[in-house]
Amino acid sequence: MADEGAAAGAKDARGLTYPFDRAPAPGDAVKVAPGVMWLRFALPFQLDHVNAYAVRDGDGWTLVDTGLRTPDTVAAWEAALAGPLEGRPITRLVCTHMHPDHIGLAGWLCERSGAPLWMSRLEYVSARMLAAEEAGDAPEDGAAFFRAAGWTEEQIARWRADYGGFGKGVAPMPRSYRRLSDGDVIGIGGDDWTVAVGSGHSPEHVCLWRRSDDVFLAGDQILPRISSNVSVWPTEPLADPLGDWMASLDRLRGLLPDGALILPAHGEPFHGAHARLEALKRGHETALKRLERTLRQPSRVIDGFPAVFGRAVGDGVLGMATGEAQAHLNYLERRGRARRTRDENGVDWWTAVEQDEETI
């Protein structure tokens, strides 16, 4: 569901302030800081939009993120480039991370303009790897992963049938890129922007921080109204992305001033970085406590959905929900707070290690 625009300057109950009274329509742009324009593109999902940004770079623009590859997004970019971006050239494209709503038109924009793609190494390599996966080539490791989580054979069969869909929303990626690493300082339009890398939602997510006026291009690392998905996937079933995510939240809390203008990939630009980072961490800590209570009885990954999400989960988001519940369980396991036992059917049953009411 789309975020409702807040009145300019209004502070919500969570302590966030939204300085702009409208979001840009597709093909339009809104100035949000000196030399920075906010664009928005439609998504055909429950989360129905993604933001991109254009930063003035000499006579042209550095673009940040692209939207999904759809005819509507292409048309919106054509309108924006010719209209509010004044037909000026694209000097470079920065993609914060490898999810299709952020890189979907990277290949198209780079080919159209001749501009280079800038990403972190893990995000670029991950995107290329996933785009190369072929439909119908679902690995047995994936089936075993979801079976262990408690999926039915019918649900696994649907996953097999849908496998390889990553590339459907992504234009062919550029075959080369320029690497961004944490702490790099890049010049855009005469200003220095510092690269701040987070992880957990994706492996090496790039944010850009203009320290001179504390404008922070956050991608999915800090969202104002929703929490980014933090998931374990079959390619690394024992990963601890939630541990990475919590560490990234702590790091950003210590790095950013509270008054920074956060420019997120979903929702509206806002002030109140510290309150939001603390709320994001608190939400996961609450879910972990509920999950430990659930694990007083042997439970599968899918049995943890009410604890992690506070609601039932439908088949339409079953994969993401499973990945996020698995991430919470792996987090507990890594810290000696939960253990798993696999039964003869390949299903993992999880139990809490500690039953102390004061700690859970």
N, C-alpha and C positions, 0 to 999 in steps of 0.2 A: 504494500500500500504506500502511496506517495506520502512524504512528510508534508504536513500543512505548514505554509509559510507563517512565521511569527511576525508580529508587528515590530517595526524597526525600533531597536533599543529596548524591547521587552525582555525581562528576565523571567525564565521559567522556574518551576518549583525546584529544579535541580541546580539552580544557581548559574545557568548559562544565559548569556545575552546574545541576541541575534540582531546585528546592526542593519540588516537590509530587509526591506518590506516586500520584496518580490523576488522570485526565482526567474531566470531567463527562460523564455520559450525556446524550443528547438530552432536553431538558426539565428537566435538573438544572442546577446552577451551583455553582462552587467559589470561595470567597473567596481572592483571591491578593494583595491589598494592602488597606489601609484604604479602605473604600468602593468597592472594585473587585471585581466578580464575573466569573468566566470561564465562558462557555457554549460548547458545541460542537454543530455540526450536520453531518449526513451529506451526502456528495456522491456522486453515482453515477458516479464516475470512478476511475482508478487512485489518484489522490490523493483519499482517501475521506472527508475531513472538512474543515471550516473552523471557525475559532474566531471568536467574537464576544465583546464585553465590555459590561458594564453598570456605569456609574459613578454612585454615589449623588449626586443633585443636588437638595438640599433634601428635599422630600417625595416626589420621584420619581427617575427614572433618565435619564441620558444613555446612549443605546445607541451602540455602535461596531460597524458592519458587521452584515450581516443573514443571510447564507447564500443559497443558490439558491432560486428559486421552485419548490417542490415541495410536494405535500400533506404529506409527512413533516416538512418544515421548518416549515410553518404549524402543524402539530399540536405540534411541539416548542416553538415560540414561545408558543403558547397555554398549554402546560403550565408553561413557565418564568415567564411573566408572572403566572400565577395562583398559582404555587407559591413557588419561592425568591425571586422578585422581589416577592412579597407583594401583588400586585394594585395596586401603586403606579403612578402615571401615568408615561408617557414624556414627558420635557420637551423632548428634541430627539434627532435621529438624525444621527450623524456617519458618513459613508462614506469610508473611506480612499482608495478608488479605484474605477474604473468597471467592473471585471471582474464578471461575473454572480454569482460566489459571494460577492461583497461588497455588491452592490446589488440582488440578486434580489428581495428583499421590501421594498425601500425604499418603494415606492409603497403597498404594503399596510400597512406599519407606520405610515406618516405619515397615511394616510387613516383607519386604525383609531383612531389616538390624537389626531389633530389637531396632532401635533408637527411642527416645521419640519425640513427636511433641510439639513444643513450639509456642503458639499463644497468642494474647490477648483474654480475656474472650468473649467480644461481637462478635469478628470475629469467634471464634470457635462455639459458640452457634448458631449464625446466619447460619453458614455453615451446621451444623447438622439439623437445622430447615428446611432450603431450600432443602436439600438432601432428607428429609423425605416426601416432597410434592409429591403426586402421580399424574401421568398423568390422565387427564380427570376430575380432581377434582377442576376445576376452581371456585373460590369463587364469589358469587354475588357482594360482595364489590368491587372486581376488575372490573367487568363489569360496575358497577355504576361509578367507578373512570374514566375509559376510555370514557364512554359515556359523563360524565361531561366535559371531555377535548375536545370533538367534534368528536370522532371517529364515523364512520358509524357502523350500525349493522353487516355489512359484515366483517369489520375489527375486531369487537369484537368476531365474530364467529371464525375467524382465530386464535385470541388469545386464545380462549377456547380450540381449537383443539391442539394447541402447548403447552398448559400449562403443567408444571411439567418437563420441559426439563433440569433443573439445574443438576440433578443427572446423566444425560447422559455423561457429561464430567468429572465426579468426581468419582474416586474409593471410595468404602466404607470407611468412615472416621474412624481413630482410635477412640476407645471408651473412651479414656482418653487423657489428655494433661497437659502441664505445662504452667501456666499462666505468660504472660509478661504484665507489666504495665508501664506507662510512668514514666521515671526516674530510672527504674531498671538498674543496671549495671551487666552485665554478662561477665564471663571470657571465652574467646575463644582463645586457643593456647597461653595462657600467656598474652594476651592483654585484656584490659577492653573495652567493647562495651556498650554504653549507649542507652537505649531504648527511642526513641522520638515518641510519638503517634500523629497522625493527624486524622482528620475526615472530612466528607463531601463526599468524593468519596466512602468511606465505613465507618462503624461506629467507629472503633477503630484500625486504620491502624498503624502497627508497622514499624518503621524505626530503623536502627542500626547505631550508630555513634562511630567510633574509634577516640577518641579525640587526641590520640598521634600523628596521622598524618592526621587527618581530612578526613578520608574515610567515606562516608555516603551511606549506602545501603538504597535507597530511595523508592523501590517498585514503586507504582503508584503515590506517593505523589509529586514528582517533575519529570516531563518528559521533555525532551529537545525540542521536535518538535510538540507535540500535547498536548491538555489539557485533563485531566482525566474527564470522565463523572461524573457529579454531579446531581443526580436524586432524585425525590420524587417517591415513589412506593405506591401501594394500601394499603400495610400493615400499613403505617403511612402517610395518605394523607395530613396532615397539618404540616408535618416536615419542618424544615428550614436547609437542608443540605448545601445550598450555604452560609448561614451565618457561619456554622461550617467550611466550606472550606476556606472562606476568613479569618477567625480568625486563622486557621492553617497556611495559607500562611504568615500572619503577624508574627506569633510566630516563624516559621522557619527562616524568614528573620532576626529576632533579635537573633536567636540562632546560626546560622551557619556562619562561616567566609566565605567571598566571594571566597577564594581560595580552598574551600573544593572540593574533587573529588566526584562528584555525580555519583552513580552507579544506573541507573534507570532500571525499568522493561521493558521498551520499548524504542527503540532508542539506542544511544551510550553513554558511559561514557563521562562526560564533566566537565569543570570548568566554573564558572560564575553563581553561585547559586543566588546571589542577583538580577542580571539582569533577570534571568528566573522567579524567584518568583514575581518580580514586573510586568513582562509581563503577567504572568498568572492572577494576580489580575486585571491588567488594561484591559485585554480582557473581563472579566466578567463585569467590570464597564461600558465598552463601550456597551456591549449587554444590560445591564439594561437601559441605556439612550435611546437606540434605541427602546427597548420594551415600555418604557413610552410614547414615541411618537406614537407608534402603538395604545396604549390604549387611545388615544384621541377619538377614536371611539370604541364602545363596541366590544370586541374581545374574541374569544375562545382561549384555550391553543394552538391548532394547528395553529391558525392565527398568533401566535407569533414566529413561526419557522424562518421566514426570518430575524426577528430582532435578535433572539438569535444566529442563525447559519450563517446568511448572505447568505443562499442558500436554495434551495428547499430540501425537505426531502422525500425519498422514503419509501415504506412500509417495506423494509428490515430492517430499523433502526427506525421504527415508535415508538416502545416502549421506547427505550432509548431517542429518541428526545422528546417524550412527557414528560418523567420524568424530563429531563433537563429544558425544557421550564416551566414546572410546578414549578421546584425549583426556577427559577428566579421570577416567579409570587408570589410564597409564600414569597420569600425574600422581595419583594416590599410590600406585604400585611402586613407582620410583622412590617414593619417600617412606616406604614400609608401612603404609596405612591400608593396603588392600592386597589380596592375593587372588590368583585365578587357578582353576583346575579344569582341564579339558576332559569331557566325557567321551564315551565310545562313539558318539555320533559327531564328534568334532565341535561340540558346543562348549564355550568357556563359561564357567560358573564362578562368579566373583563373590568374595566375602571380605568384610572388614577385618583388619588385624586387631585393632583396638576397639573396645566397646565402652570406653570411659565416657560417661555422659558429659563430663566437663569439657572434653575435647571435641565431641561431635554433636 
